[in-house]
Amino acid sequence: MLKSLPVILGILGLLFGLSCYLLEKHAISNEWHYFYWAIFFVIQAIVGIAYGLLIRKLYHFVYTDSLTQLWNRKYFFETLKQELRPPNANNDGFLCMLDMDNFKCINDTYGHQAGDDALKTLAVVLQKHTNPTDVAARLGGDEFALLLRDATQETACTTVETIRQTVNSKLAKYNSTVSIGIVSSTAATSSDKLLALADEALYQAKVHKDCIVFSK
């Protein structure tokens, strides 16, 4: 349906033009006058719905990761920048960076299809154990990011620990775990500085693997 939208819109455009022509250039009896106006408004409604579907499809294409169906790098960074702007800057939240341990070994040992399965598994866990207002994204490769909105340190700790344990359980067949770096959104006033702090925490977690490190 969506692939055919340009053709459908073109046909509806022609019908729209024809309706206008008949309404303006020809004398139409009162009996047919309302009929043509009804067609006119129906075409307008269909065109509006079709454009809405097309825009929604394009938005999804631009801002989501095709493999995991999470938000992509572009969307996440734009959202993070917006989150730190007034009046949002005072909102409590936590930025988490996640990286799969031994991911290269999964591809080398079990094949790239298994690697894709592992990535999709992690994505499903993120979606299942976060709130609708949170933002989960795949930044690229085996690196993921999570923005926990309106969370306390206690709830953030509980959430990421649940994610870590669940991912580890599901990826045990691949001998893989997940490392997580986390930082409070109040720790910096710019997205670049906040990302740097989260990256540093993730780096520390990757040293030991299968653990969570909070940025100090």
JORA-V500341 format. One record per pair of residues at least 12 apart in sequence whose C-alpha atoms are under 8 Angstrom apart, sorted by the first residue. I is the first residue (numbers start at 1). GAP is how many residues later the second one is. D is the distance in whole Angstrom. If there is no record, write none. Layout:
# JORA-V500341
i = {I	I}
gap = {GAP	GAP}
d = {D	D}
This chain:
# JORA-V500341
i = {2	2	2	5	5	9	9	12	12	15	16	16	16	19	19	19	20	23	63	65	65	67	67	68	68	68	68	68	70	70	70	70	71	71	71	71	72	72	72	73	73	73	73	76	76	76	76	77	80	80	81	81	84	84	84	84	89	89	90	91	91	92	92	92	92	92	92	92	93	93	93	93	93	93	93	93	93	94	94	94	94	94	94	94	94	94	95	95	95	95	95	95	95	95	95	95	95	96	96	96	96	96	96	96	96	96	97	97	97	97	97	97	97	97	97	97	98	98	98	98	98	98	98	98	98	99	99	99	99	99	99	99	99	100	100	100	100	100	100	101	101	101	101	101	101	101	102	102	102	103	103	103	106	106	110	118	119	121	121	121	122	123	125	125	125	126	129	129	129	130	130	133	133	134	134	134	134	135	135	160	160	161	164	164	164	164	164	164	177	177	178	178	178	179	179	179	179	179	179	179	180	180	180	180	180	180	180	180	181	181	181	181	181	181	181	181	181	181	181	181	182	182	182	182	182	182	182	183	183	183	183	183	183	184	197	198	200	201	201	201}
gap = {51	52	55	45	49	38	41	31	35	28	24	27	28	17	20	21	20	13	12	72	73	49	53	51	52	55	56	70	53	66	67	68	64	65	66	67	65	66	67	64	65	66	67	59	60	61	69	114	67	111	109	110	101	105	106	107	97	100	96	58	59	57	58	59	60	92	93	94	54	55	56	57	58	59	91	92	93	53	54	55	57	62	88	89	90	91	50	51	52	53	87	88	89	90	99	100	103	49	50	51	52	84	85	86	87	102	46	47	48	49	83	84	85	101	102	105	45	46	47	48	80	81	82	83	104	43	44	45	79	80	81	103	107	42	43	76	77	78	79	75	76	77	78	105	108	109	73	74	75	12	39	73	68	70	64	53	23	46	49	50	45	15	38	41	42	37	30	33	34	18	29	15	16	12	13	14	15	12	13	20	52	51	13	14	15	16	46	47	32	33	31	32	33	23	26	27	30	31	32	33	21	22	25	26	30	31	32	33	17	18	19	20	21	22	23	24	31	32	33	34	16	19	20	30	31	32	33	14	15	18	31	32	33	31	18	17	15	12	13	14}
d = {7	7	8	7	7	6	7	6	7	8	6	7	8	7	8	6	8	7	5	8	7	8	7	7	5	6	8	8	7	6	5	6	8	6	4	6	5	5	6	7	6	4	7	7	8	6	8	8	8	6	7	5	8	7	7	7	8	8	7	8	6	7	5	6	7	8	7	7	7	5	4	5	5	7	6	5	8	6	5	7	7	7	7	6	4	5	7	6	5	6	6	5	6	6	8	8	7	6	5	6	8	7	6	4	7	7	7	6	5	6	6	5	6	6	7	6	6	5	6	8	7	6	5	7	7	6	5	6	6	5	7	8	8	6	7	7	6	4	6	6	5	5	7	8	7	7	8	6	8	7	7	7	6	8	8	7	7	8	7	8	6	8	7	7	7	7	7	8	7	8	7	8	7	7	6	5	6	5	7	8	8	8	8	6	8	8	8	8	7	5	7	5	7	7	6	6	6	5	5	6	8	5	6	8	8	6	5	6	6	7	7	4	4	8	8	6	6	5	6	7	6	6	7	7	6	5	6	7	6	8	6	5	8	8	6	7	7	5	6	5}
